[in-house]
């Protein structure tokens, strides 16, 4: 056997012997503790009645109502014609991307007086990124034990509120508070906007390996969706190009004015009877958040541009359709016919729901005492279905340009 082969054979034999000895020695060694396991980084979205941080700015009393209405309308049209492909483009280029979900149990409240108001229990959105999360409903002692070594990341940070909203018990790698503020119109909101109240993002979430430059682009995007609808009705974006770690400061995020957002057409007042027994929490909302850090600066806008460019045919078609409807009588009549047909269908559904609700109320009034509770439940369900059908019909009639929407006669109350 050549000398080199003999040396290799000797080294392999020694390695095997040492490996066997090591295996025998450690056969009964304890398993690694849970704390030695690297916990995954998570992004979560939660909601609270008020924003816990006191780091906030006062809103200006001046509202650019007309400008906000026009901007919101244009933004909605563009959103309806595009598909969000940002994450696809960035994923293809190995950027750091992290997504997370949350939900609002109700976006609005039907009041006993028959008005619609923002949900006072979930008006502040909290977005966090972290690694240490705990199950819900910890006892005070359990929470205290898990957070005894917790260090407050910035002044006025409320660890208990953040845990209740998101489950985070450790230090946040990223933290955002955003209050949803509404503009009233005849006791019902018509537009709202996000107002950032607190921001904490001291370092990049992605590692400092050779694949990433020191300066990066950043994007945090949160979409609000009505369940069953693919397109978001509201979006909050915080983005910054070519930034150093910690370059996106709390003050720069809080001081930036966010645009007005129109409420989705589905959100409307309750159907008659105007007064209901108690406030009803309505319109659940899903929140989807995504954070992106590029591996080099000046790439985020490129991908945003490509995502928009990939949809240019759809946007061009939308514009062409609008121009055609405005200049071609035949096209206008065809579009009008479709809109009127849709409005008629939705209004027929509203009439059907009204008849069902009316019959249910009549059945409740005629029910015996033994059947009264069951009849009331059926009537209340029918009235809520009527409210949804009314909102859809009202939206379709508005889209068709018919004019004012006339409610059917009020139904009798089902009592307390």
C-alpha positions as CSV (number, residue, x, y, z in Angstrom):
1,X,0.0,0.0,0.0
2,X,1.5,3.4,-0.9
3,X,2.5,5.7,2.0
4,X,-0.2,8.3,1.2
5,X,-3.0,5.6,1.1
6,X,-1.7,4.2,4.4
7,X,-1.9,7.6,6.0
8,X,-5.4,8.2,4.8
9,X,-6.5,4.7,6.0
10,X,-4.9,5.5,9.5
11,X,-6.7,8.8,9.8
12,X,-10.1,7.3,8.8
13,X,-9.7,4.5,11.3
14,X,-8.8,6.9,14.1
15,X,-11.8,9.1,13.2
16,X,-14.2,6.1,13.3
17,X,-12.8,4.9,16.6
18,X,-13.2,8.4,18.1
19,X,-16.7,8.6,16.7
20,X,-17.7,5.3,18.2
21,X,-16.2,6.4,21.6
22,X,-18.0,9.7,21.4
23,X,-21.3,8.0,20.6
24,X,-21.0,5.6,23.5
25,X,-20.0,8.4,25.9
26,X,-22.9,10.7,24.9
27,X,-25.6,8.1,24.6
28,X,-27.3,9.1,27.8
29,X,-26.6,12.8,27.5
30,X,-29.6,15.1,28.0
31,X,-31.3,16.7,25.0
32,X,-30.7,20.4,24.3
33,X,-32.9,22.7,26.2
34,X,-35.7,24.5,24.4
35,X,-33.9,27.8,24.9
36,X,-31.0,26.6,22.8
37,X,-33.3,26.2,19.8
38,X,-33.4,29.2,17.5
39,X,-37.0,30.5,17.4
40,X,-38.4,31.5,14.0
41,X,-38.8,35.2,13.1
42,X,-42.5,36.0,12.8
43,X,-44.5,39.0,11.6
44,X,-47.9,39.5,13.2
45,X,-50.7,42.0,13.1
46,X,-53.1,42.8,16.0
47,X,-55.6,45.4,17.0
48,X,-56.4,47.3,20.2
49,X,-58.9,50.0,21.2
50,X,-56.3,52.7,21.5
51,X,-52.6,53.0,20.7
52,X,-50.6,52.3,23.9
53,X,-47.6,54.5,23.0
54,X,-47.7,58.2,23.8
55,X,-45.3,59.0,21.1
56,X,-47.7,60.7,18.6
57,X,-48.4,63.9,16.7
58,X,-51.5,65.9,16.7
59,X,-53.6,65.9,13.5
60,X,-54.1,69.1,11.5
61,X,-57.6,70.5,11.7
62,X,-57.5,71.3,8.0
63,X,-58.8,68.6,5.7
64,X,-58.3,68.7,1.9
65,X,-61.7,67.2,1.3
66,X,-61.9,67.6,-2.5
67,X,-58.3,66.6,-3.2
68,X,-58.7,63.6,-0.9
69,X,-61.9,62.5,-2.7
70,X,-60.3,62.7,-6.2
71,X,-57.0,61.0,-5.1
72,X,-59.0,58.2,-3.4
73,X,-61.1,57.7,-6.4
74,X,-58.2,57.5,-8.8
75,X,-56.3,55.2,-6.4
76,X,-59.3,52.8,-6.2
77,X,-59.6,52.6,-10.0
78,X,-55.9,51.8,-10.4
79,X,-56.1,49.2,-7.6
80,X,-59.0,47.5,-9.3
81,X,-57.0,47.2,-12.5
82,X,-53.7,45.8,-11.1
83,X,-52.5,42.7,-9.3
84,X,-49.9,43.0,-6.6
85,X,-46.8,41.2,-7.9
86,X,-44.2,42.9,-5.8
87,X,-43.5,39.8,-3.7
88,X,-43.1,37.7,-6.8
89,X,-40.5,40.0,-8.3
90,X,-38.5,40.3,-5.1
91,X,-38.6,36.6,-4.4
92,X,-37.0,35.9,-7.7
93,X,-34.1,38.1,-6.7
94,X,-33.5,36.5,-3.3
95,X,-34.6,39.5,-1.2
96,X,-35.5,39.1,2.4
97,X,-39.3,38.8,2.6
98,X,-41.5,38.0,5.6
99,X,-45.2,37.9,5.6
100,X,-47.8,37.7,8.4
101,X,-51.6,37.9,8.9
102,X,-54.0,39.3,11.4
103,X,-57.7,40.1,11.5
104,X,-60.2,42.6,12.8
105,X,-63.3,41.0,14.3
106,X,-65.3,43.9,13.1
107,X,-64.4,47.0,11.1
108,X,-67.6,48.9,12.1
109,X,-70.5,49.0,14.5
110,X,-74.2,49.5,13.8
111,X,-75.4,51.6,16.7
112,X,-78.8,51.3,18.4
113,X,-79.7,54.6,16.9
114,X,-79.3,53.2,13.3
115,X,-76.0,54.9,12.5
116,X,-72.7,53.2,11.5
117,X,-69.5,54.0,13.4
118,X,-65.9,52.8,13.5
119,X,-65.3,49.8,15.8
120,X,-64.0,51.5,19.0
121,X,-62.5,48.2,20.2
122,X,-60.1,47.8,17.3
123,X,-59.0,51.3,16.1
124,X,-55.3,50.9,16.6
125,X,-53.3,48.4,14.4
126,X,-50.1,47.0,15.9
127,X,-47.5,45.3,13.5
128,X,-44.6,43.4,15.1
129,X,-41.7,41.3,14.1
130,X,-40.1,39.2,16.7
131,X,-39.0,35.7,17.8
132,X,-40.5,35.2,21.3
133,X,-44.2,34.6,21.2
134,X,-46.5,33.0,23.8
135,X,-49.9,31.4,23.7
136,X,-52.9,33.6,24.5
137,X,-54.5,33.9,27.9
138,X,-51.3,33.6,30.0
139,X,-51.9,34.1,33.7
140,X,-50.3,37.2,35.4
141,X,-47.8,35.0,37.1
142,X,-46.9,33.1,33.9
143,X,-46.5,36.4,32.0
144,X,-44.4,37.9,34.7
145,X,-42.1,34.8,34.7
146,X,-41.7,34.8,30.9
147,X,-40.9,38.5,30.8
148,X,-38.8,39.0,33.9
149,X,-35.7,39.8,31.9
150,X,-37.6,41.9,29.3
151,X,-35.9,45.2,28.4
152,X,-38.1,48.0,27.1
153,X,-37.1,48.8,23.5
154,X,-38.2,52.4,23.7
155,X,-40.0,54.7,26.1
156,X,-43.8,54.2,26.5
157,X,-43.6,50.7,25.1
158,X,-46.5,48.6,26.7
159,X,-45.5,45.0,26.8
160,X,-48.8,43.8,28.2
161,X,-50.9,45.5,25.4
162,X,-48.6,44.2,22.7
163,X,-48.8,40.7,24.1
164,X,-52.6,40.8,24.2
165,X,-52.8,42.0,20.6
166,X,-50.1,39.9,19.0
167,X,-48.7,37.3,21.4
168,X,-45.2,38.9,21.4
169,X,-43.4,38.7,24.8
170,X,-39.9,39.3,23.6
171,X,-38.2,42.4,22.3
172,X,-39.6,43.5,18.9
173,X,-37.3,43.6,15.9
174,X,-39.8,45.9,14.2
175,X,-42.8,47.7,15.8
176,X,-45.5,49.9,14.3
177,X,-48.6,51.5,15.9
178,X,-51.1,53.0,13.4
179,X,-54.3,54.6,14.4
180,X,-57.3,54.4,12.0
181,X,-58.9,57.9,11.9
182,X,-62.2,58.5,10.1
183,X,-63.8,61.6,8.5
184,X,-67.5,61.8,9.4
185,X,-70.2,62.7,7.0
186,X,-73.8,62.9,8.4
187,X,-72.9,60.7,11.3
188,X,-71.4,58.0,9.1
189,X,-67.7,57.8,8.0
190,X,-66.9,58.1,4.3
191,X,-63.1,58.1,4.4
192,X,-60.4,57.0,6.8
193,X,-56.6,57.1,7.0
194,X,-53.8,55.5,8.9
195,X,-51.9,57.7,11.4
196,X,-48.6,56.1,12.6
197,X,-48.2,56.6,16.3
198,X,-45.0,54.7,17.1
199,X,-42.2,53.2,15.1
200,X,-39.2,51.0,16.1
201,X,-36.8,49.5,13.5
202,X,-33.3,49.9,14.9
203,X,-31.6,47.2,12.6
204,X,-32.3,45.2,9.5
205,X,-34.2,42.0,10.1
206,X,-32.1,40.0,7.5
207,X,-28.6,39.0,8.4
208,X,-25.4,40.8,7.5
209,X,-24.0,38.0,5.3
210,X,-22.1,38.8,2.1
211,X,-25.3,38.5,0.0
212,X,-26.6,41.8,1.5
213,X,-25.1,45.3,1.3
214,X,-24.9,47.6,4.2
215,X,-27.5,49.9,2.7
216,X,-30.8,48.5,1.6
217,X,-34.3,49.4,0.5
218,X,-37.2,48.7,2.8
219,X,-40.9,48.2,2.3
220,X,-43.7,47.4,4.9
221,X,-47.1,46.9,3.2
222,X,-50.3,46.1,5.1
223,X,-53.5,45.2,3.1
224,X,-57.0,45.2,4.4
225,X,-59.5,42.8,2.7
226,X,-63.2,42.1,3.2
227,X,-63.4,38.2,3.5
228,X,-64.2,36.7,0.1
229,X,-62.9,39.7,-1.8
230,X,-59.5,39.3,-3.5
231,X,-58.6,43.0,-3.8
232,X,-57.7,45.0,-0.8
233,X,-59.9,48.0,0.0
234,X,-57.1,49.7,2.0
235,X,-53.3,49.7,2.1
236,X,-50.7,51.2,4.4
237,X,-47.2,51.4,2.9
238,X,-44.0,52.5,4.6
239,X,-41.0,52.5,2.3
240,X,-37.5,53.9,2.1
241,X,-34.7,53.6,-0.4
242,X,-30.9,53.3,0.2
243,X,-31.0,53.4,4.0
244,X,-28.5,52.5,6.6
245,X,-29.5,50.4,9.7
246,X,-31.7,52.5,11.8
247,X,-32.1,55.1,9.1
248,X,-35.9,55.0,9.0
249,X,-36.5,56.8,12.3
250,X,-39.6,57.0,14.4
251,X,-40.1,60.7,13.8
252,X,-39.8,60.3,10.0
253,X,-42.5,57.7,9.9
254,X,-44.8,59.5,12.4
255,X,-44.5,62.8,10.6
256,X,-45.4,61.5,7.2
257,X,-49.1,62.2,6.3
258,X,-50.9,59.1,5.0
259,X,-53.5,59.4,2.2
260,X,-57.3,59.2,2.7
261,X,-58.9,55.9,1.8
262,X,-62.5,55.4,0.8
263,X,-64.6,52.9,2.7
264,X,-65.7,49.9,0.7
265,X,-69.3,50.2,-0.7
266,X,-70.4,47.2,1.3
267,X,-70.1,49.2,4.5
268,X,-73.5,50.8,5.1
269,X,-76.1,51.6,7.8
270,X,-78.4,48.8,9.1
271,X,-81.6,48.3,7.3
272,X,-84.9,49.4,8.8
273,X,-86.1,49.2,11.5
274,X,-83.5,51.9,12.3
275,X,-83.2,51.1,16.0
276,X,-81.9,47.7,17.1
277,X,-81.6,46.3,20.6
278,X,-77.9,46.6,21.0
279,X,-74.9,47.8,19.0
280,X,-74.0,45.2,16.4
281,X,-70.3,44.7,15.4
282,X,-70.1,44.1,11.6
283,X,-67.8,43.7,8.7
284,X,-64.8,41.5,9.7
285,X,-61.6,42.3,8.0
286,X,-58.4,40.3,7.2
287,X,-55.1,42.1,7.4
288,X,-52.1,40.8,5.4
289,X,-48.7,42.3,6.0
290,X,-45.4,41.9,4.2
291,X,-41.9,43.3,4.9
292,X,-39.1,43.4,2.3
293,X,-35.5,44.2,2.6
294,X,-33.4,44.3,-0.6
295,X,-29.9,42.9,-0.7
296,X,-28.7,46.2,-2.3
297,X,-30.1,49.8,-2.5
298,X,-32.0,51.3,-5.3
299,X,-33.8,48.1,-6.3
300,X,-37.2,48.5,-4.7
301,X,-38.5,51.1,-7.0
302,X,-37.2,49.1,-10.0
303,X,-39.3,46.1,-8.9
304,X,-42.3,48.3,-8.1
305,X,-42.0,49.7,-11.6
306,X,-41.7,46.3,-13.2
307,X,-44.8,45.1,-11.3
308,X,-46.7,48.1,-12.5
309,X,-45.3,47.7,-16.1
310,X,-46.4,44.1,-16.2
311,X,-50.0,45.4,-15.7
312,X,-49.8,48.1,-18.2
313,X,-52.1,46.3,-20.7
314,X,-54.8,46.0,-18.0
315,X,-54.4,49.7,-17.1
316,X,-54.4,50.7,-20.7
317,X,-57.5,48.7,-21.3
318,X,-59.2,50.3,-18.3
319,X,-58.3,53.8,-19.7
320,X,-59.4,52.8,-23.2
321,X,-62.8,51.6,-21.9
322,X,-63.3,54.8,-20.0
323,X,-62.5,56.9,-23.1
324,X,-64.7,54.7,-25.2
325,X,-67.6,55.1,-22.9
326,X,-67.1,58.8,-22.9
327,X,-66.9,59.3,-26.7
328,X,-68.8,56.4,-28.3
329,X,-72.6,56.4,-27.9
330,X,-72.9,52.7,-28.6
331,X,-70.3,51.8,-26.0
332,X,-72.0,54.1,-23.5
333,X,-75.3,52.4,-24.0
334,X,-73.8,49.0,-23.7
335,X,-72.1,49.8,-20.5
336,X,-75.2,51.5,-19.2
337,X,-77.3,48.4,-20.1
338,X,-74.9,46.1,-18.2
339,X,-74.9,48.4,-15.1
340,X,-78.7,48.7,-15.2
341,X,-79.1,45.0,-15.5
342,X,-76.8,44.4,-12.5
343,X,-78.6,47.1,-10.5
344,X,-82.0,45.5,-11.3
345,X,-80.7,42.0,-10.2
346,X,-79.3,43.4,-7.0
347,X,-82.5,45.4,-6.3
348,X,-84.6,42.3,-6.9
349,X,-82.4,40.5,-4.3
350,X,-83.0,43.4,-1.9
351,X,-86.8,43.1,-2.4
352,X,-86.7,39.3,-1.9
353,X,-84.7,39.8,1.3
354,X,-87.1,42.4,2.4
355,X,-90.1,40.1,1.9
356,X,-88.3,37.3,3.8
357,X,-87.5,39.7,6.7
358,X,-91.1,41.1,6.7
359,X,-92.5,37.5,6.8
360,X,-90.1,36.7,9.7
361,X,-91.2,39.7,11.7
362,X,-94.8,38.9,11.1
363,X,-94.2,35.3,12.2
364,X,-92.5,36.6,15.4
365,X,-95.5,38.8,16.2
366,X,-97.9,35.9,15.7
367,X,-95.8,33.4,17.6
368,X,-96.9,31.9,20.9
369,X,-94.9,32.5,24.0
370,X,-93.1,29.1,23.6
371,X,-92.0,29.9,20.1
372,X,-91.3,33.6,20.7
373,X,-87.5,33.3,21.3
374,X,-87.0,31.1,18.2
375,X,-89.1,33.4,16.0
376,X,-87.2,36.5,17.2
377,X,-83.8,34.8,16.3
378,X,-85.1,34.0,12.8
379,X,-86.4,37.6,12.4
380,X,-83.1,39.1,13.5
381,X,-81.1,36.9,11.1
382,X,-83.5,37.9,8.3
383,X,-83.1,41.6,9.1
384,X,-79.3,41.3,9.0
385,X,-79.5,39.5,5.6
386,X,-81.7,42.3,4.5
387,X,-79.1,44.9,5.5
388,X,-76.4,43.2,3.4
389,X,-78.8,42.9,0.4
390,X,-79.6,46.6,0.8
391,X,-76.0,47.7,0.9
392,X,-75.2,45.7,-2.3
393,X,-78.2,47.0,-4.1
394,X,-77.5,50.6,-3.1
395,X,-73.9,50.2,-4.4
396,X,-75.1,48.8,-7.7
397,X,-77.7,51.5,-8.2
398,X,-75.0,54.2,-7.5
399,X,-72.7,52.5,-10.0
400,X,-75.5,52.6,-12.6
401,X,-76.0,56.3,-12.1
402,X,-79.7,55.9,-11.4
403,X,-79.8,58.5,-8.6
404,X,-81.0,58.3,-5.1
405,X,-81.7,55.0,-3.4
406,X,-85.2,54.7,-1.9
407,X,-85.5,52.4,1.1
408,X,-88.5,50.1,1.4
409,X,-90.9,50.9,4.2
410,X,-89.5,50.3,7.8
411,X,-90.3,46.9,9.4
412,X,-91.8,46.5,12.8
413,X,-89.4,46.1,15.7
414,X,-88.8,42.6,17.1
415,X,-88.6,44.0,20.6
416,X,-86.1,43.4,23.3
